[in-house]
Amino acid sequence: MVSAFLSATAPLNTAEPEATPTINPEQVQENLDNLSDNIVDPEWWVNDVLPSGIRIALIIVGAIFFRAFVVRWIGRLVNRNVKKQLEAAKGGGDPSSTQIIAAQRAAQRSETLGSLFRNIVTLIVYTVATLMVLGELGFDLAPLIAGAGILGVALGFGAQSLVADFLSGVFIIMEDQYGVGDVVDVGDSTGSNTGISGTVEEVQLRTTKIRSVDGILWFVRNGEVVRVGNKSQNWSRTVLDISVAYDTDLSRAKEILAKTGEDFYRDHEYGHLLLDIPEVWGVEELAADAILIRMVVKTKPGEQWTASRRLREEIKDAFDESGIEIPFPQRTVWVRSDQPTNSVLDNAIARAGRESDETPTLDNFGSDPDGFNDVDEAGADADADADGEEN
């Protein structure tokens, strides 16, 4: 039985592998001849070519119309949302109010997200249409799809930071963390010891461009923005710590500050930058050289610096008119010496009189400084007598 099985399977084990197919020039020439014959054959066009071409054309036209429909629907949805927000914010109020500014930011955010969704829809529709066209042309889509999947996995592992940047950019836009024109501080999350602070010039899906106050344009990857401080979203606030001398009447100083702030808000040419009357909170600190009175001002977004500069000028003029002193740092200096003054003079006199026969001291002349003049005159007379004797 075993021998019968071996004899039955022997031809299978001894069979030689099939030879690798090679290109036959004669077969190629035959295919070309058939193609040349089919091109002029109307039946070949009707039965084979036209159905495939019609399906391809329908795929392309359908993709174009579908993409246009979805993009238009997204645009109408965005416009309706923007219009609704602006109408709700206006309400007959001040066109420069905080609500209007917030509505405008929301409108910009909606437009940005609408553009993002339109691009995503376009990419998906055209990708699917391309695969369908390739299938109609006879391409095997299974290897293409498998290769695309492997490529996607490789890109996912190799470009994790890039994916993180894009996702962070989407959330920054959706959550309205900051926008173009905002003054932000991204702190030291980017690896810089001092951080980056400046005005946002452009927000992209991968990077954000920030212009610092010294003119440097910083490119910050969105994935690196771990924390961000927005100094100009909806409204801003400036804090003024005003110094007065210790002998100042604090009640009077606070009254002058309050009046100056109210006049600035109501009548000053820069008063439109303020959203409310400045508030005087009171004594903030008892410093070494002055008493600090804190004053806070609520301003429009990004206008806190201009308003604070102008308001400081008004406060200075008001204090000058009222006779309130803005103090400056004062120091008391004590000058000390290790030796008494008389001992110092004694040493100086001793050094000066070493060349004479008699060393003058304070004991010889007391406290009368004219004694030094007498010594000088006597010495001069002695020198004159000596010269006369020689002659």
Phi, psi and omega per residue, in radians:
M1 nan -0.746 3.099
V2 -1.126 -0.722 -3.133
S3 -1.145 -0.608 3.102
A4 -1.147 -0.687 3.114
F5 -1.146 -0.727 3.136
L6 -1.125 -0.704 -3.139
S7 -1.178 -0.501 3.135
A8 -1.318 -0.607 -3.097
T9 -1.599 -0.129 -3.086
A10 -1.076 -0.747 -3.135
P11 -1.093 -0.550 3.127
L12 -1.202 -0.654 -3.099
N13 -1.320 -0.439 -3.074
T14 -1.712 0.042 -3.112
A15 -1.214 2.441 3.137
E16 -1.481 2.581 3.116
P17 -1.135 2.628 -3.137
E18 -1.197 2.602 -3.135
A19 -1.313 2.573 3.132
T20 -1.204 2.272 -3.118
P21 -1.141 2.510 3.128
T22 -2.108 2.802 3.127
I23 -1.283 2.195 3.138
N24 -1.738 1.967 -3.125
P25 -0.991 -0.614 -3.136
E26 -1.147 -0.702 3.118
Q27 -1.143 -0.697 3.109
V28 -1.069 -0.755 3.132
Q29 -1.139 -0.616 3.123
E30 -1.171 -0.705 3.113
N31 -1.122 -0.692 3.107
L32 -1.134 -0.663 3.107
D33 -1.136 -0.698 3.127
N34 -1.136 -0.697 3.128
L35 -1.117 -0.710 3.126
S36 -1.154 -0.583 3.102
D37 -1.270 -0.663 -3.104
N38 -1.239 -0.517 -3.109
I39 -1.042 -0.627 -3.115
V40 -1.643 0.128 -3.117
D41 -1.727 1.997 -3.129
P42 -1.090 -0.592 -3.130
E43 -1.113 -0.631 3.129
W44 -1.121 -0.700 3.117
W45 -1.171 -0.716 -3.070
V46 -1.259 -0.735 -3.023
N47 -1.505 -0.550 -3.016
D48 -1.972 -0.903 -2.991
V49 -1.340 -0.870 -3.029
L50 -1.087 -0.779 3.088
P51 -1.000 -0.766 3.120
S52 -1.157 -0.746 3.133
G53 -1.148 -0.653 3.111
I54 -1.136 -0.733 3.124
R55 -1.107 -0.723 3.109
I56 -1.093 -0.765 3.128
A57 -1.102 -0.725 3.107
L58 -1.107 -0.665 3.107
I59 -1.091 -0.810 -3.112
I60 -1.131 -0.836 -3.131
V61 -1.107 -0.734 3.114
G62 -1.092 -0.699 3.112
A63 -1.113 -0.724 -3.137
I64 -1.116 -0.802 -3.119
F65 -1.193 -0.701 3.132
F66 -1.124 -0.771 3.105
R67 -1.078 -0.757 3.129
A68 -1.091 -0.696 3.139
F69 -1.124 -0.810 -3.105
V70 -1.172 -0.728 -3.140
V71 -1.114 -0.719 3.124
R72 -1.157 -0.674 3.110
W73 -1.110 -0.735 3.098
I74 -1.112 -0.727 3.127
G75 -1.097 -0.746 3.116
R76 -1.134 -0.678 3.117
L77 -1.114 -0.740 3.125
V78 -1.148 -0.794 -3.134
N79 -1.093 -0.688 3.117
R80 -1.133 -0.713 3.132
N81 -1.157 -0.754 3.141
V82 -1.108 -0.794 -3.140
K83 -1.081 -0.705 3.136
K84 -1.122 -0.743 -3.133
Q85 -1.165 -0.744 -3.132
L86 -1.149 -0.731 3.137
E87 -1.166 -0.654 3.117
A88 -1.211 -0.539 -3.103
A89 -1.388 -0.605 -3.094
K90 -1.163 -1.227 3.070
G91 0.975 0.441 -3.128
G92 1.362 0.166 -3.110
G93 -1.575 -2.918 -3.136
D94 -1.184 2.204 -3.121
P95 -1.170 -0.182 3.122
S96 -1.828 0.253 -3.084
S97 -1.280 2.978 -3.133
T98 -1.133 -0.649 -3.134
Q99 -1.096 -0.696 3.126
I100 -1.137 -0.743 3.137
I101 -1.092 -0.736 3.117
A102 -1.132 -0.672 3.118
A103 -1.155 -0.689 3.110
Q104 -1.116 -0.691 3.094
R105 -1.129 -0.712 3.111
A106 -1.126 -0.652 3.110
A107 -1.127 -0.767 3.101
Q108 -1.082 -0.698 3.131
R109 -1.141 -0.711 3.117
S110 -1.101 -0.724 3.122
E111 -1.132 -0.685 3.128
T112 -1.140 -0.784 3.124
L113 -1.159 -0.648 3.080
G114 -1.067 -0.730 3.086
S115 -1.103 -0.688 3.114
L116 -1.110 -0.804 -3.134
F117 -1.143 -0.645 3.094
R118 -1.091 -0.713 3.120
N119 -1.161 -0.681 3.127
I120 -1.130 -0.773 3.125
V121 -1.082 -0.752 3.133
T122 -1.054 -0.767 -3.140
L123 -1.095 -0.782 -3.096
I124 -1.161 -0.811 -3.089
V125 -1.099 -0.823 -3.106
Y126 -1.211 -0.557 3.085
T127 -1.152 -0.807 3.125
V128 -1.107 -0.734 3.132
A129 -1.101 -0.675 3.130
T130 -1.117 -0.741 3.109
L131 -1.115 -0.681 3.123
M132 -1.155 -0.675 3.105
V133 -1.131 -0.752 3.112
L134 -1.078 -0.644 3.076
G135 -1.118 -0.667 3.089
E136 -1.184 -0.498 3.129
L137 -1.410 -0.054 3.062
G138 1.743 0.118 3.124
F139 -1.344 2.508 3.079
D140 -1.422 1.990 -3.044
L141 -1.406 -0.347 -3.100
A142 -1.031 -0.864 3.102
P143 -1.098 -0.622 3.131
L144 -1.127 -0.778 3.139
I145 -1.157 -0.720 3.113
A146 -1.114 -0.742 3.111
G147 -1.118 -0.680 3.102
A148 -1.123 -0.652 3.110
G149 -1.146 -0.749 3.114
I150 -1.127 -0.724 3.113
L151 -1.099 -0.678 3.106
G152 -1.115 -0.711 3.105
V153 -1.122 -0.758 3.133
A154 -1.083 -0.752 3.122
L155 -1.158 -0.610 3.128
G156 -1.100 -0.690 3.110
F157 -1.352 -0.658 -3.061
G158 -1.442 -0.348 -3.096
A159 -2.192 0.815 3.135
Q160 -1.104 -0.720 3.141
S161 -1.129 -0.652 3.125
L162 -1.142 -0.755 3.100
V163 -1.110 -0.703 3.117
A164 -1.106 -0.670 3.103
D165 -1.092 -0.777 -3.131
F166 -1.137 -0.784 3.133
L167 -1.125 -0.699 3.093
S168 -1.111 -0.682 3.095
G169 -1.087 -0.692 3.108
V170 -1.106 -0.771 -3.132
F171 -1.220 -0.599 3.086
I172 -1.066 -0.726 -3.141
I173 -1.264 -0.759 -3.097
M174 -1.151 -0.720 -3.104
E175 -1.490 -0.066 3.119
D176 0.982 0.821 3.114
Q177 -1.156 -0.682 3.014
Y178 -2.831 2.853 3.141
G179 -2.496 -3.128 -3.136
V180 -1.093 2.281 -3.132
G181 1.697 -0.220 3.125
D182 -1.315 2.590 3.028
V183 -1.735 2.026 -3.011
V184 -2.195 2.823 3.046
D185 -2.333 1.955 -3.121
V186 -1.592 0.137 3.043
G187 1.094 -2.608 -3.134
D188 -1.794 0.340 -3.137
S189 -1.190 -0.279 -3.127
T190 -1.586 0.070 -3.132
G191 1.714 -0.120 3.125
S192 -1.537 2.442 -3.109
N193 -1.173 -0.638 -3.091
T194 -1.656 -0.194 -3.131
G195 1.388 3.135 -3.137
I196 -2.187 2.232 3.109
S197 -2.357 2.366 -3.140
G198 3.007 -2.884 -3.094
T199 -1.721 2.298 3.130
V200 -1.279 2.159 3.126
E201 -1.783 -0.477 -3.133
E202 -2.787 2.407 3.092
V203 -2.097 1.974 3.097
Q204 -1.938 3.042 -3.122
L205 -1.195 -0.521 -3.104
R206 -1.780 -0.658 -3.052
T207 -2.315 2.842 3.030
T208 -2.205 2.338 3.122
K209 -1.756 2.184 -3.107
I210 -2.179 2.231 3.111
R211 -1.763 2.012 -3.137
S212 -1.339 2.998 -3.056
V213 -1.190 -0.405 3.100
D214 -1.590 0.203 3.015
G215 1.603 0.001 -3.127
I216 -1.378 2.307 3.094
L217 -1.676 1.978 -3.109
W218 -1.713 2.362 3.043
F219 -1.836 1.948 -3.071
V220 -1.955 2.179 3.075
R221 -1.212 2.331 -3.079
N222 -1.082 -0.534 3.118
G223 -1.198 -0.310 3.138
E224 -1.591 -0.147 -3.128
V225 -1.435 1.564 -3.136
V226 -1.373 -0.687 3.087
R227 -2.484 2.636 -3.113
V228 -2.586 2.416 3.062
G229 -1.915 2.107 -3.129
N230 -1.718 2.022 -3.083
K231 -1.591 0.008 -3.020
S232 -2.493 0.581 -3.141
Q233 -1.727 2.113 3.117
N234 1.252 -0.995 3.074
W235 -2.740 2.891 -3.103
S236 -2.286 2.940 3.122
R237 -2.509 2.417 3.048
T238 -2.043 2.484 -3.098
V239 -1.997 2.156 3.137
L240 -1.986 2.112 3.025
D241 -1.806 1.829 -3.058
I242 -1.628 2.261 -3.118
S243 -1.626 2.346 3.019
V244 -2.305 2.754 -3.119
A245 -1.235 2.837 -3.094
Y246 -1.215 -0.434 3.135
D247 -1.572 0.218 -3.137
T248 -1.416 2.496 3.019
D249 -1.297 1.888 -3.028
L250 -1.136 -0.646 3.130
S251 -1.092 -0.723 3.134
R252 -1.198 -0.692 3.131
A253 -1.116 -0.744 3.122
K254 -1.175 -0.616 3.102
E255 -1.128 -0.731 3.119
I256 -1.149 -0.704 3.116
L257 -1.100 -0.760 -3.136
A258 -1.114 -0.749 3.133
K259 -1.156 -0.706 3.120
T260 -1.105 -0.725 3.111
G261 -1.139 -0.702 3.129
E262 -1.175 -0.740 3.099
D263 -1.107 -0.653 3.116
F264 -1.114 -0.725 -3.116
Y265 -1.190 -0.651 -3.007
R266 -1.593 -0.637 -2.940
D267 -2.098 -0.304 -3.028
H268 -1.307 2.678 -3.139
E269 -1.160 -0.369 3.083
Y270 -1.770 0.184 -3.131
G271 -1.137 -0.416 3.140
H272 -1.189 -0.209 3.106
L273 -1.349 -0.303 -3.099
L274 -1.592 2.521 3.081
L275 -1.705 -0.237 -3.137
D276 -2.775 2.907 3.118
I277 -1.177 2.334 3.117
P278 -1.014 2.532 -3.109
E279 -1.928 2.427 3.058
V280 -1.777 1.964 -3.067
W281 -1.464 -0.423 3.114
G282 2.084 -2.872 -3.083
V283 -1.232 2.143 -3.117
E284 -1.693 -0.607 -3.060
E285 -2.767 2.522 2.973
L286 -1.760 1.592 -3.060
A287 -1.411 3.107 -3.096
A288 -1.189 -0.586 -3.039
D289 -2.018 -0.144 -3.046
A290 -2.815 2.947 3.004
I291 -1.810 2.227 -3.100
L292 -1.699 2.143 3.079
I293 -1.877 2.161 -3.067
R294 -1.575 2.375 3.109
M295 -2.312 2.304 -3.101
V296 -2.085 2.509 -3.073
V297 -2.310 2.200 3.079
K298 -1.656 2.161 -3.015
T299 -2.196 3.039 3.013
K300 -1.189 2.783 -3.098
P301 -0.998 2.203 3.077
G302 1.367 0.050 -3.106
E303 -1.821 0.145 -3.064
Q304 -1.171 -0.551 -3.093
W305 -1.298 -0.771 3.105
T306 -1.096 -0.795 -3.124
A307 -1.109 -0.706 -3.117
S308 -1.176 -0.647 3.118
R309 -1.112 -0.814 -3.128
R310 -1.174 -0.663 -3.133
L311 -1.198 -0.612 3.076
R312 -1.084 -0.680 3.099
E313 -1.083 -0.740 3.133
E314 -1.147 -0.673 3.118
I315 -1.146 -0.710 3.109
K316 -1.067 -0.787 3.131
D317 -1.132 -0.702 -3.136
A318 -1.153 -0.685 3.109
F319 -1.177 -0.684 3.111
D320 -1.103 -0.719 3.128
E321 -1.180 -0.544 -3.109
S322 -1.602 -0.064 3.133
G323 1.315 0.379 3.099
I324 -1.580 2.230 -3.060
E325 -1.506 2.329 2.943
I326 -1.683 1.812 -2.951
P327 -1.260 2.855 3.045
F328 -2.146 2.801 -3.105
P329 -1.017 2.342 3.135
Q330 -2.143 2.497 3.140
R331 -2.345 2.456 3.054
T332 -1.804 2.165 -3.052
V333 -1.954 2.231 3.072
W334 -1.864 2.235 3.126
V335 -1.830 2.178 -3.104
R336 -2.169 2.704 3.066
S337 -2.329 2.504 -3.115
D338 -1.323 -0.388 -3.101
Q339 -2.057 2.561 3.064
P340 -1.102 2.778 -3.082
T341 -1.138 -0.689 -3.129
N342 -1.121 -0.642 3.128
S343 -1.175 -0.672 3.110
V344 -1.106 -0.752 3.110
L345 -1.144 -0.662 3.097
D346 -1.036 -0.763 3.141
N347 -1.156 -0.696 3.124
A348 -1.148 -0.704 3.134
I349 -1.175 -0.675 -3.141
A350 -1.098 -0.716 3.119
R351 -1.175 -0.610 -3.105
A352 -1.282 -0.487 -3.066
G353 -1.812 0.309 -3.121
R354 -1.173 -0.478 -3.076
E355 -1.428 -0.276 3.120
S356 -1.513 2.857 -3.126
D357 -1.202 -0.541 -3.121
E358 -2.117 2.192 -3.110
T359 -1.449 2.029 -3.140
P360 -1.308 2.481 3.086
T361 -2.350 3.034 3.073
L362 -1.189 -0.458 3.118
D363 -1.171 -0.570 3.114
N364 -1.226 -0.624 -3.002
F365 -1.962 -0.037 -3.140
G366 1.165 -2.447 -3.136
S367 -1.811 0.125 -3.124
D368 -1.501 1.973 -3.116
P369 -1.252 -0.243 3.140
D370 -1.256 -0.296 3.102
G371 -1.044 -0.577 3.106
F372 -1.133 -0.621 3.106
N373 -1.167 -0.654 3.103
D374 -1.098 -0.702 3.124
V375 -1.111 -0.716 -3.141
D376 -1.134 -0.725 -3.135
E377 -1.170 -0.686 3.103
A378 -1.124 -0.716 3.120
G379 -1.122 -0.670 3.127
A380 -1.154 -0.676 3.111
D381 -1.144 -0.680 3.133
A382 -1.122 -0.675 3.126
D383 -1.173 -0.643 3.124
A384 -1.174 -0.696 3.110
D385 -1.130 -0.657 -3.138
A386 -1.154 -0.647 3.128
D387 -1.199 -0.605 3.131
G388 -1.194 -0.645 3.119
E389 -1.161 -0.636 3.130
E390 -1.166 -0.649 3.140
N391 -1.231 nan nan
